[in-house]
Amino acid sequence: MSLVFLLAIPFAGGIVAWVAARWSAAACRWVALASAVAGLGLAVGLWAQHYHMWGAAVPSRSIYVEPVPFFSELDVPWIPQAGIRLHLAADGLSLVMLMLTFVIVAVAVLASWRGVRRRAGLFHFMLLWAAASLAGVFMAFDLFLFYFFFELMLIPFFLLVVLWGHEGRRRAAIKFFIYTQAGGLLMLISIVGLYFIHGRQTGTYTFDYLQLVNSGISGWTGRLLMLGFFAAFAVKLPAVPLHGWLPDAHSQANTAGSVLLAGLLIKVGAYGFLRFLIPLFPQAASDIRYIAMGLGVAGILYGAVMAFSQTDLKRMVAYTSVSHMGFVLLGVFAWNQIALQGVILQIVCHAFSTGGLFILAGVLEERLGTRDIGGMGGLWARLSTLGGFGMFLVMAALGLPGLGNFVAESLILLGTFSVSRPAAIVGSLGLIVSTIYALWLVQRVFHGPGGESKPGTPARLAPREILMFVVAIVVLLWLGLYPQTLIRTTDAATGSLLRTAPAMQSPEPGSSATEAQP
């Protein structure tokens, strides 16, 4: 029942927070924070209960011939006439995503502590609704249930932008809705197609992932069904050229909304590629492997170059997300153990480094009244503590050795090298460009000319703001110095995923297959 509680706690906490706001805005904030912390505690407890088993022999459920390392599972009929089940489960990958969800939601609550005064109860209800929907996405092993949660989370994210965003929020929210809804509808068509094709082949009509993963659909049918999933996940990631909604949504959302978008929403795309697209359509995914890796490389370079050309701090950070998620797409389609370990590390580390940069942008906007990089400068002398935090987060984003992002991107490039050397070499150029825009950002914001002559002294950081930065720093240092914590947790899950797609198995470095690839 722990999986049910992981859904029930944020849903119930959101309702209580909404009701509590009638008496006190502070009360709804505390309820929301307590709900996020309670969900995190439950997820961490489930993880710690089995940590000694990670990487060793684990309880498993058979996928015909391959094991799935579930440590907790709930599988009961929901709509049996249609083959729909309430199938929730958690393996190492799911638990990592669940813990990340509740940490980021708790940080989002802290980030909006003073900034959201209008409709505070509804705002915190939306935050926790988003948390519950995301938890459902990461635990669902029935495709109908997965799609239900996948679409359910669209509502709170849309409302967080349109109700509490900045002046251009309506246009940004509508653009976000159109992109994500179009991708979701294409995935729904593919899910229904997979359901009927599998039913005709086997006589069993079901949405259960563990049965559909063995359907073996290939040829043009498999490619068309796979493209529906690809569109939905590529929009969420986002992959170039389906990234158009991201810069607008990030720049118009408030700080908490930006943290959720960067830390969680775009990770749903990465999770979908790992959990669903390649295991369900291994042959079709193999057919487009080098196209997808090319899109990943394009995203790495395009996002980095566009980030360098921005003057709005939040738009700049948004384009860095496009670049970093390009590494994720590259690593997913490299599809070997090293690359997938890097992908999972990148998912977590990007959430804290980029989420921290959005918090930095929000703190600066609150004190300076602008996000324009040209209107900043010389802040190191006036806000040295904030400058130190900003320097650390920027160094993490550019991949400084010793921090989690460096390990993640190094593993991705190393895993990619055994599949396509040109993709790995060109992708590594993104690290050079990211160094340029990161150092340019620090220079313009904290060391630019004229800062000392600007009137007034910005307020010092509050303990709440310091706590948010410290959480990000601790996680990035921990995963940079000891990434085995995360690797060991997800090792059995990634191994199981690799076995579901033998058609995607990477050639060994130096083999003729590797040399022949473009």
C-alpha positions in Angstrom: 0.0 0.0 0.0 3.0 2.3 0.1 2.5 3.0 -3.6 -1.1 4.0 -3.0 0.1 6.4 -0.2 2.6 8.0 -2.6 -0.4 9.0 -4.7 -2.8 9.7 -1.8 -0.5 12.0 0.3 -0.1 14.7 -2.3 -3.7 14.6 -3.5 -5.0 14.8 0.1 -2.4 17.3 1.1 -3.4 19.5 -1.8 -7.1 19.5 -0.8 -6.2 20.3 2.9 -3.9 23.1 1.7 -6.7 24.6 -0.4 -9.1 24.5 2.5 -6.5 25.8 5.1 -5.9 28.9 2.9 -9.4 30.1 4.0 -8.0 30.8 7.4 -4.3 31.4 6.8 -2.1 31.6 3.8 0.8 30.5 6.0 -1.0 27.4 7.0 -1.5 26.2 3.4 2.2 26.7 2.7 3.1 24.5 5.7 0.6 21.9 4.7 2.0 21.7 1.2 5.6 21.5 2.5 4.6 18.8 5.0 2.9 16.8 2.3 5.9 17.0 0.0 8.3 16.0 2.9 5.9 13.1 3.9 5.9 11.8 0.3 9.7 12.1 0.2 10.0 10.3 3.5 7.9 7.4 2.3 9.8 7.1 -1.0 13.2 7.3 0.9 12.0 4.7 3.4 11.0 2.3 0.5 14.4 2.9 -1.0 16.4 2.4 2.2 14.5 -0.7 3.0 15.9 -2.4 -0.1 19.2 -0.5 -0.6 21.2 -3.5 0.7 19.7 -5.5 -2.2 20.5 -3.1 -5.0 22.9 -4.6 -7.5 22.5 -8.1 -6.0 19.8 -10.7 -6.4 16.4 -8.9 -6.3 12.8 -10.0 -6.2 11.5 -10.1 -9.8 8.4 -10.6 -11.8 8.7 -12.5 -15.1 8.3 -10.7 -18.4 8.0 -14.1 -20.1 11.8 -14.6 -20.1 13.2 -11.5 -18.6 13.0 -10.3 -14.9 11.7 -7.0 -13.8 13.2 -6.0 -10.4 10.1 -4.7 -8.6 10.4 -4.0 -4.9 6.8 -3.0 -4.4 3.8 -3.7 -6.6 0.0 -3.3 -6.7 -1.8 -5.0 -9.5 -5.6 -5.3 -9.3 -8.4 -5.1 -11.9 -9.8 -1.6 -12.7 -11.9 -2.0 -15.8 -11.5 -5.7 -16.5 -13.9 -5.7 -19.5 -11.4 -3.5 -21.4 -8.2 -5.2 -20.0 -7.4 -2.1 -17.9 -5.7 -2.7 -14.5 -4.6 -0.6 -11.6 -1.0 -1.7 -11.9 1.5 0.3 -9.9 5.0 -0.8 -9.3 8.4 0.6 -8.2 11.8 -0.5 -9.3 15.1 1.4 -8.8 14.4 3.8 -11.7 10.9 4.6 -10.4 12.1 5.2 -6.9 14.7 7.6 -8.1 12.1 9.6 -10.0 9.7 9.5 -7.0 12.3 10.9 -4.6 13.3 13.5 -7.2 9.6 14.5 -7.6 9.0 15.2 -3.9 12.3 17.0 -3.3 11.6 19.3 -6.3 8.0 20.0 -5.1 9.3 20.8 -1.6 11.8 23.2 -3.1 9.0 24.8 -5.3 7.0 25.4 -2.2 9.9 27.1 -0.5 10.6 29.1 -3.7 7.0 30.5 -3.7 6.8 31.1 0.0 6.6 34.9 -0.2 6.1 35.4 -3.9 2.6 33.8 -4.2 0.0 35.7 -2.2 -3.0 35.6 -4.6 -5.0 32.4 -4.5 -2.4 30.8 -2.4 -4.5 27.8 -1.5 -5.3 27.0 -5.1 -1.6 27.5 -6.0 -0.4 24.9 -3.5 -3.2 22.6 -4.5 -1.9 22.7 -8.1 1.6 22.0 -6.9 0.6 18.9 -5.1 -1.8 17.8 -7.9 1.2 18.0 -10.2 3.2 15.9 -7.7 0.5 13.2 -7.5 0.2 13.1 -11.2 3.9 12.7 -11.7 4.1 10.0 -9.1 1.4 8.2 -11.0 3.4 8.5 -14.3 6.5 7.0 -12.6 4.7 4.1 -11.1 2.1 3.1 -13.8 2.8 -0.2 -15.6 -0.6 -0.2 -17.4 -0.5 1.9 -20.6 -4.0 3.3 -20.0 -3.2 4.2 -16.5 0.1 5.8 -17.6 -1.7 7.9 -20.3 -4.3 8.9 -17.6 -1.6 10.4 -15.4 0.4 11.7 -18.3 -2.6 13.9 -19.4 -3.7 14.6 -15.8 -0.5 16.4 -15.0 -1.1 18.8 -18.0 -3.8 20.6 -16.1 -1.9 21.8 -13.1 1.2 22.8 -15.1 -1.0 24.8 -17.5 -2.8 26.6 -14.7 0.5 27.3 -12.8 1.7 29.2 -15.9 -1.6 30.9 -16.9 -2.7 32.0 -13.4 0.6 32.9 -11.7 2.9 33.7 -14.6 4.2 37.0 -15.9 2.7 39.4 -18.5 3.0 37.1 -21.4 1.7 34.0 -19.5 -1.5 33.4 -21.6 0.3 33.0 -24.9 3.0 30.9 -23.3 0.5 28.6 -21.6 -1.6 28.1 -24.7 1.6 27.3 -26.7 2.6 24.8 -24.0 -0.9 23.2 -24.0 -1.0 22.8 -27.8 2.4 21.2 -28.1 1.9 18.8 -25.2 -1.7 17.9 -26.0 -0.9 17.2 -29.7 2.0 14.9 -28.6 -0.3 13.2 -26.1 -3.0 12.5 -28.6 -0.5 10.9 -31.0 0.6 8.7 -28.2 -3.0 7.7 -27.4 -3.5 6.6 -31.0 -0.4 4.5 -30.7 -1.5 3.0 -27.4 -4.9 2.0 -28.8 -3.3 0.6 -32.0 -0.9 -1.5 -29.9 -3.8 -2.7 -27.8 -5.8 -4.0 -30.8 -2.8 -5.4 -32.7 -1.6 -7.3 -29.6 -5.1 -8.6 -29.0 -5.5 -9.9 -32.5 -2.1 -11.6 -32.3 -2.6 -13.3 -28.9 -6.3 -13.2 -28.2 -5.7 -11.2 -25.0 -6.7 -7.5 -25.1 -4.7 -5.7 -22.4 -2.9 -2.5 -21.7 -0.5 -4.2 -19.3 3.1 -3.2 -20.0 4.6 -6.5 -19.0 2.6 -8.3 -21.7 2.8 -5.6 -24.4 6.6 -5.4 -24.1 6.7 -8.8 -25.7 4.4 -8.1 -28.6 7.2 -8.0 -31.1 5.5 -5.6 -33.5 8.0 -4.5 -36.2 8.0 -3.3 -39.8 6.0 -0.2 -40.8 3.3 -0.9 -38.3 5.9 -0.8 -35.5 7.5 2.3 -36.8 4.2 4.2 -37.0 3.2 3.2 -33.5 6.6 4.1 -32.2 6.5 7.5 -33.7 3.3 8.4 -31.7 5.3 7.7 -28.5 8.3 9.5 -29.9 6.3 12.6 -30.6 4.8 12.7 -27.1 8.1 12.2 -25.3 10.2 14.4 -27.6 7.8 17.3 -26.9 8.1 16.8 -23.2 11.9 16.4 -23.2 12.0 18.7 -25.3 14.0 17.6 -28.4 14.8 19.9 -31.3 12.7 20.9 -33.3 9.8 20.3 -30.9 11.2 22.6 -28.2 9.4 25.8 -29.1 7.1 25.8 -26.1 9.9 25.6 -23.5 11.6 29.1 -23.6 8.3 30.9 -23.4 6.8 28.7 -20.7 10.0 29.1 -18.6 10.3 32.8 -19.0 6.6 33.5 -18.2 6.1 31.0 -15.3 6.9 32.2 -11.8 9.9 30.8 -10.0 8.1 27.7 -8.6 6.6 26.9 -12.0 10.0 27.1 -13.7 11.5 24.8 -11.1 8.8 22.3 -11.7 9.0 22.5 -15.4 12.8 22.1 -15.5 13.1 19.7 -12.6 10.2 17.3 -13.3 8.0 17.9 -16.4 10.8 17.6 -19.0 12.1 14.5 -17.1 8.8 12.7 -18.0 10.0 12.7 -21.7 13.3 11.1 -20.6 11.6 8.5 -18.5 9.1 7.7 -21.3 12.0 7.0 -23.7 13.6 4.7 -21.2 10.6 2.9 -19.9 8.2 2.7 -22.8 9.4 3.7 -26.3 12.5 1.4 -26.7 11.3 -1.6 -24.7 7.9 -1.6 -26.6 9.4 -1.0 -30.0 13.0 -2.2 -30.0 13.3 -2.9 -33.7 11.5 0.4 -34.7 13.7 2.3 -32.3 16.8 0.6 -33.8 15.7 1.8 -37.2 15.7 5.4 -36.2 18.7 5.2 -33.8 21.0 7.5 -35.7 18.3 10.0 -36.6 17.5 10.3 -32.9 21.1 10.6 -31.9 21.5 13.3 -34.6 18.6 15.2 -33.0 20.3 14.8 -29.7 23.6 16.3 -31.0 21.6 19.1 -32.7 19.9 19.9 -29.4 23.2 20.0 -27.5 24.7 22.5 -29.9 21.6 24.5 -30.7 20.6 25.0 -27.1 24.1 26.0 -26.1 24.4 28.6 -28.9 20.9 30.0 -28.3 21.6 30.3 -24.6 24.6 32.5 -25.4 22.5 34.8 -27.4 19.8 35.5 -24.8 19.5 38.7 -22.7 16.6 37.4 -20.5 18.2 35.3 -17.7 15.3 32.8 -17.5 15.2 32.3 -21.3 19.0 31.7 -21.2 18.6 29.0 -18.5 15.7 27.5 -20.5 17.9 27.1 -23.6 20.5 25.4 -21.4 17.9 22.8 -20.6 17.4 22.1 -24.4 21.2 21.5 -24.6 21.4 19.3 -21.5 18.4 17.2 -22.6 20.1 16.7 -25.9 22.6 14.6 -23.9 19.7 12.6 -22.6 18.4 11.8 -26.0 21.9 10.9 -27.2 22.4 8.6 -24.3 19.1 6.9 -24.5 19.6 5.8 -28.1 23.1 4.7 -27.4 21.3 2.1 -25.2 24.1 0.5 -23.3 24.7 0.2 -19.6 27.2 3.1 -19.3 25.1 5.5 -21.4 21.9 4.7 -19.5 23.7 5.2 -16.1 24.8 8.6 -17.4 21.2 9.4 -18.6 19.8 8.8 -15.1 22.5 10.8 -13.5 21.8 13.6 -16.0 18.1 13.5 -15.2 18.8 14.1 -11.5 21.7 16.5 -11.7 20.0 18.7 -14.3 17.0 19.0 -12.0 19.1 20.5 -9.2 21.6 22.5 -11.3 19.0 24.1 -13.6 16.4 24.3 -11.0 18.9 26.1 -8.8 19.6 28.6 -11.6 15.9 29.3 -12.0 15.8 30.0 -8.2 18.8 32.3 -8.7 16.9 34.1 -11.5 13.9 34.5 -9.3 15.9 35.8 -6.4 17.6 38.4 -8.6 14.3 39.4 -10.2 12.8 39.9 -6.7 15.6 42.2 -5.6 16.4 44.0 -8.8 13.0 44.1 -10.5 14.4 42.7 -13.8 15.6 39.6 -15.6 17.6 41.5 -18.1 21.2 40.4 -17.9 22.3 43.8 -19.3 20.6 45.5 -16.3 22.7 43.6 -13.8 26.4 43.7 -13.0 28.7 44.1 -10.1 26.5 42.0 -7.8 29.4 40.1 -6.3 30.3 43.1 -4.2 26.7 43.6 -3.0 25.5 40.0 -2.8 28.6 37.9 -2.3 26.7 35.0 -0.8 24.4 34.8 -3.7 27.3 35.2 -6.0 29.0 32.2 -4.5 25.9 30.1 -4.9 25.4 31.3 -8.5 29.1 30.5 -9.3 28.6 26.9 -8.0 25.4 26.3 -10.0 26.9 27.7 -13.2 30.0 25.5 -12.7 27.7 22.5 -12.3 25.8 23.4 -15.4 28.9 23.6 -17.5 30.1 20.2 -16.2 32.9 21.0 -13.8 34.8 17.8 -12.6 33.8 16.8 -9.2 30.1 17.7 -9.7 27.3 15.4 -10.8 26.8 16.9 -14.2 30.4 16.1 -15.2 30.0 12.4 -14.3 26.6 12.2 -16.1 27.8 13.8 -19.4 31.1 11.9 -19.4 29.2 8.6 -19.1 26.8 9.5 -21.8 29.6 10.4 -24.2 31.6 7.3 -23.3 28.6 5.1 -23.9 27.8 6.9 -27.2 31.4 6.5 -28.4 30.9 2.7 -28.7 27.9 3.3 -31.0 28.8 6.4 -33.1 32.2 8.1 -32.6 31.2 11.1 -34.7 28.1 11.7 -32.5 30.2 11.5 -29.4 32.9 13.8 -30.7 30.4 16.5 -32.1 28.3 16.2 -28.9 31.4 16.9 -26.8 31.7 20.3 -28.5 28.6 21.3 -26.5 30.7 21.1 -23.4 33.0 23.8 -24.9 30.1 26.1 -25.9 28.5 25.6 -22.4 31.7 26.8 -20.8 31.6 30.0 -22.9 28.0 30.9 -22.1 28.4 29.9 -18.4 31.5 32.1 -17.8 29.8 34.9 -19.9 26.8 34.7 -17.5 28.9 35.0 -14.4 30.9 37.9 -15.8 27.8 39.9 -16.9 25.7 39.3 -13.8 28.2 39.3 -10.9 31.4 41.1 -12.2 30.1 43.4 -14.9 30.9 47.1 -14.9 29.0 49.8 -13.0 27.5 47.6 -10.3 29.1 49.5 -7.4 27.6 52.8 -8.6 24.0 51.5 -8.6 21.9 52.9 -5.7 20.7 50.8 -2.9 21.8 47.5 -1.4 19.7 44.4 -2.3 18.3 42.4 0.7 20.4 39.6 2.0 19.4 36.0 1.4 16.7 34.6 3.8 17.4 31.3 5.5 14.7 29.7 3.4 16.5 30.8 0.2 19.9 29.6 1.5 18.3 26.2 2.3 17.2 25.8 -1.3 20.7 26.5 -2.6 22.3 24.2 0.0 20.0 21.3 -1.0 21.1 21.6 -4.7 24.8 22.0 -3.8 24.8 18.9 -1.5 23.1 16.7 -4.1 25.4 17.8 -6.9 28.5 17.3 -4.8 27.3 13.9 -3.5 26.6 12.6 -7.0 29.8 14.1 -8.3 32.0 12.5 -5.7 30.0 9.3 -5.1 27.7 8.5 -8.1 27.6 4.9 -7.1 24.7 5.7 -4.8 22.5 6.3 -7.8 24.1 3.8 -10.1 23.7 1.0 -7.6 20.1 1.9 -7.1 19.2 1.8 -10.8 21.6 -0.9 -12.0 19.1 -3.8 -11.9 16.4 -1.6 -13.6 18.7 -0.5 -16.4 19.9 -4.1 -16.9 16.3 -5.2 -17.2 15.5 -2.5 -19.7 18.5 -3.4 -21.8 17.4 -7.0 -22.0 14.0 -6.0 -23.4 15.6 -4.6 -26.5 18.2 -6.9 -27.9 17.9 -5.2 -31.3 19.3 -2.0 -29.7 22.4 -3.7 -28.1 25.4 -1.6 -28.9 28.5 -2.9 -30.8 31.8 -3.2 -28.9 34.3 -0.3 -29.4 36.6 -1.0 -32.3 34.3 -3.5 -34.0 33.6 -3.3 -37.7 30.0 -2.3 -37.0 31.2 0.7 -35.0 33.6 1.8 -37.7 30.9 1.6 -40.4 28.5 3.9 -38.7 28.3 7.5 -40.0 
